[in-house]
């Protein structure tokens, strides 16, 4: 049994799009033109975006920011993710998904890989968006504090 978290990426034109927004992929298998499986090492953080539509428009817009788990660790099930992951953020509805994607862009503009951002920040964003409040922006000072905490207590 693999210790990797596997995510199925699927693309059916104008119907379904599953993609990874950020994260360090350690393995990739192409299944066919429309499907592939990417894998993440335990402990790594990644963003999984899902979008589905039908003849009448968008049905689902969702983003999950997950931490990959090791074999035997507790995890939450997420469609297309095996075995599942530690959910740091889960939002649905295009306005909230778009807001999260904007926050990811801001983190990247700071020169920080969003996969390295403090997991607590993603919890903060989830909590604020769930009550329709604006999350605080990620700052270099917050990131430095997170890195310092990692060195002191890994």
N, C-alpha and C positions, 0 to 999 in steps of 0.2 A: 504494500500500500504506500502510495506517495505521500510525502509530508507537505506537498505543495497544494495551494488553493487554486482550483481551476475555474476559469470563467469562460463560458461559451459566448463568443461574439457572433452575432447574426445580423445580416443585412438583406432585407427583401425590399426592393425599390418601392417607395411610397407606402409601405406597410409597416415594417419593423426595422428599427435600428438600435442595436446594442453596441456600445463602444466604451473604451477605457479613456477617460479624460486625462488622468495622470496615474503614475505608479511605475515601479520597476519590474518589468516583465522578465522572468528568468527562463521561460520556455514558451515555445509557440508551435502548435500543430495546425496545419491547414487541412481542413476536412474536405472542403469543396469550394466553389467560387463564392459562396455566400456565407460559409461558416468556418470558424477557426476557434481553437481553444488556446487561451493564454494562461500561464501559471505564475503565481507569486509565492515567494518564500515566506515562511511563518514570520509574523511580526511586521511585515511590510504593509504600507498603507496605500490604497488605490481608490480611485473614483470610477464608479460604474454608472453610465448614463443609459437609460432605456426610454425609447419612444415608440409608440404604436399608434397607427391610425386605421380608419376604415373609410368607406365611401363618403362619410359625412364629416370627416375631419379627425383631429387628434383625439385619441381615446386615453392614452397614458403618456405622461411626461414624468420621469422620475430620475433622481440621482441618489445613489447610495455611496457614502464614503465608508469603506470597510478596512479593518485590519485583518490580514490573513492569519489563520490559526494553524497551530501544529496539530498533528493527529492526536486525538484523545482530548483536546481542549474543548471547553464549552463554546458553542457558537449559535448564532441565529441563522435560520435558513433564509436564503434570498434566491429568487428564481434565477436560473442560469449559473449559479455559483455553487461549486462543490468543494468541500462539504458544507460550506456556509462561511460566515465571518463574524467578527466582532463589529457591530454596527456603531459607527461614530456619528454618522449623520444619515438621515433618511427623510427626503422631502419629495412631495409630488405636486403636480400642477405647474404649468409652464412659468408663471411669474416667480415662484419660489426657486424653481430649477435655474432659471435665468439669473436670479440674484446670486445663487451659489456659484455659478460659472463666472460671474463678474468678480466675486471674491477670490476665486482661484486665479483669475487674471491679475488681480492686484498683488497677490502673493508672488506670482511669477515676475511681475514688474519690479518687485523688491530684490530680485535676484535669488529668490529662495524657491527650491523645488517644493511644491505643495505636498509631496509625499514625505517631506522632512518636517513639515509644520507640526506644531504641538497637537497631539490628539485631543487635548482639552479644548482647543480652539474649535475643532469641528463639533464637539458636544455643545459648546457655547452657541455656534451658528444654528445648529439644529433647534436648541431650546428657544432662542430668540425668534426664529422664523415660525416655529410652531404656535407662538402667541401673537404673530403679526407685528413683531417689534424689529427694529433694525439692529443687526449684529454690529459689534465694534469691529473695526478693521484690524487686520493682523499687522503688527509692527515689528521692525527689526529688533527693538528692545525686548519684546515678548519672545521672539525667536531665540535671542541670545540667552534669556532666562531659561528657556526650555533646554537649550544645549547645555547650559551650566548644570541644571538639575540632572541631566542624563549622565554627566561626568561624575557627579557626587554620588548618586544612587541609581546605578543602572538597572 
